[in-house]
Amino acid sequence: MQIIPATAHHIPAIQQIYAWHVLYGSATFETEPPDAEEMQQRLNALLDKGGIWLVALEENAVIGYCYLAPYRPRYAYRFTLEDSIYLHPERTGRGAGRALLTEAIRLAEARGFRQIVAVIAGNDNLASMGLHRALEFREAGRLQAVGFKHGRWLDTHFMQLALGAGDKAPPADLA
């Protein structure tokens, strides 16, 4: 398995993976799958804001992706990122999620970010919660019944990982 930065070449596969999660899953609260053009715009916008977007490849096929986006637009949040991970539904349980998030964390820490927040949607997203726990994210809260999708109310779970010195020292400028 290879973990590499996402490019325009990967957008069709990224769009297909995300469309499946939009239509059948609860990891995203979107209900209409964006097309490839919209996904390309999202990739460009994220990279323009200093975010990180990676893909996992198996035999040159995208089997999943992960991105770290600015947590909130306000300036004081500039050292905090939010992660998102989506895997091809037939390629789960092979370590791609762990490999993607591990590399994303490494890159974020090297660039001077101090916190990563995971906003995990759905009541049955145990694999994502387990992955984040395994990578030392701590539970930071839960919002109950804030989304309604597939005929049921869904919670949002917050998990958090401190990077580098975390909140123990003032941050330096981002690399």
For each residue, the residues with C-beta under 8 A, 3 or more apart:
1: 56 57 58 63 94 95 96 99
2: 56 57 58
3: 54 55 56 57 99 100 103
4: 54 55 57
5: 52 53 54 55
6: 10 11 14 43 53 54 55 65 67
7: 10
8: 11 40 43
9:
10: 6 7 13 14 55 62 65
11: 6 8 14 15 36 39 40 43
12: 15 16 36
13: 10 16 17 55 61 62
14: 6 10 11 17 18 39 43 55 62 65
15: 11 12 18 19 33 34 35 36 39
16: 12 13 19 20
17: 13 14 20 21 62 64 65 86 87 88
18: 14 15 21 22 28 33 34 39 86
19: 15 16 22 23 33 34
20: 16 17 23 24 25 88 89
21: 17 18 24 25 27 28 86
22: 18 19 25 28 30 31 32 33 34
23: 19 20 33
24: 20 21 89
25: 20 21 22 28 122
26: 121 122 123 124 125 147 149 150 154
27: 21 86 120 121 122 125 128
28: 18 21 22 25 86 121
29: 121 147 149 154
30: 22 33 34
31: 22 149
32: 22
33: 15 18 19 22 23 30
34: 15 18 19 22 30 38 39 42
35: 15 38 39
36: 11 12 15 39 40
37: 40 41
38: 34 35 41 42
39: 11 14 15 18 34 35 36 42 43
40: 8 11 36 37 43 44
41: 37 38 44 45
42: 34 38 39 45 46
43: 6 8 11 14 39 40 46 47 53
44: 40 41 47 48
45: 41 42 48 49
46: 42 43 49 51 53 67 69
47: 43 44 50 51 53
48: 44 45
49: 45 46 69 70
50: 47 70 111 174
51: 46 47 67 68 69 70 81
52: 5 67 68 81 104 107 108
53: 5 6 43 46 47 65 66 67 68
54: 3 4 5 6 65 66 67 100 103 104 107
55: 3 4 5 6 10 13 14 62 64 65 100
56: 1 2 3 62 63 64 65 66 87 96 99 100
57: 1 2 3 4 60 61 62 63
58: 1 2 61 63 91 94 96
59:
60: 57
61: 13 57 58
62: 10 13 14 17 55 56 57 65 88
63: 1 56 57 58 87 88 91 94 96
64: 17 55 56 85 86 87 88 91 96 97 100
65: 6 10 14 17 53 54 55 56 62 85 86 100
66: 53 54 56 83 84 85 86 97 100 101 103 104
67: 6 46 51 52 53 54 83 84 104
68: 51 52 53 81 82 83 104 107 108 113 116
69: 46 49 51 81 82 84
70: 49 50 51 73 77 78 80 81 82
71: 77 80 81 82 115 117
72: 77 80
73: 70 77
74: 77
75: 78
76:
77: 70 71 72 73 74 80
78: 70 75 174
79: 112 113 114 115 171 174
80: 70 71 72 77 113 114 115 116 117
81: 51 52 68 69 70 71 108 113 115 116 117
82: 68 69 70 71 116 117 118 119
83: 66 67 68 101 104 116 117 118
84: 66 67 69
85: 64 65 66 97 100 101 128 131
86: 17 18 21 27 28 64 65 66
87: 17 56 63 64 91 92 96 97
88: 17 20 62 63 64 91 92
89: 20 24 92
90:
91: 58 63 64 87 88 94 96
92: 87 88 89 96 97 127
93: 127
94: 1 58 63 91
95: 1 98 99
96: 1 56 58 63 64 87 91 92 99 100
97: 64 66 85 87 92 100 101 127 128 131
98: 95 101 102 131 134 135
99: 1 3 56 95 96 102 103
100: 3 54 55 56 64 65 66 85 96 97 103 104
101: 66 83 85 97 98 104 105 131 132 135
102: 98 99 105 106 135
103: 3 54 66 99 100 106 107
104: 52 54 66 67 68 83 100 101 107 108
105: 101 102 108 109 116 135 161 163
106: 102 103 109 110
107: 52 54 68 103 104 110 111
108: 52 68 81 104 105 111 113 116 163
109: 105 106 112 113 163 164
110: 106 107 175
111: 50 107 108 174 175
112: 79 109 164 171 172 173 174 175
113: 68 79 80 81 108 109 116 163 164 174
114: 79 80 162 163 164 165 166 167 171
115: 71 79 80 81 160 161 162 163 166
116: 68 80 81 82 83 105 108 113 137 160 161 163
117: 71 80 81 82 83 140 158 159 160
118: 82 83 128 132 137 157 158 159 160 161
119: 82 156 157 158
120: 27 125 128 129 132 156 157 158 159
121: 26 27 28 29 125 147 154 155 156 157
122: 25 26 27 125 154 155
123: 26 152 154 155
124: 26
125: 26 27 120 121 122 128 129 157
126: 129 130
127: 92 93 97 130 131
128: 27 85 97 118 120 125 131 132
129: 120 125 126 132 133 157 159
130: 126 127 133 134
131: 85 97 98 101 127 128 134 135
132: 101 118 120 128 129 135 137 159 161
133: 129 130 136 137 159
134: 98 130 131
135: 98 101 102 105 131 132 161
136: 133 161
137: 116 118 132 133 159 160 161
138: 159 160 161
139: 142 157 158 159
140: 117 158 159 160
141: 157 158
142: 139 155 156 157 158
143: 146 155 156 158
144: 153 155
145: 148 153 154 155
146: 143 154 155 156
147: 26 29 121 153 154 155 156
148: 145 152 153 154
149: 26 29 31 152 154
150: 26
151:
152: 123 148 149
153: 144 145 147 148
154: 26 29 121 122 123 145 146 147 148 149
155: 121 122 123 142 143 144 145 146 147
156: 119 120 121 142 143 146 147
157: 118 119 120 121 125 129 139 141 142
158: 117 118 119 120 139 140 141 142 143
159: 117 118 120 129 132 133 137 138 139 140
160: 115 116 117 118 137 138 140
161: 105 115 116 118 132 135 136 137 138
162: 114 115 166 167
163: 105 108 109 113 114 115 116 166
164: 109 112 113 114
165: 114 168 169
166: 114 115 162 163
167: 114 162
168: 165
169: 165
170:
171: 79 112 114
172: 112
173: 112
174: 50 78 79 111 112 113
175: 110 111 112
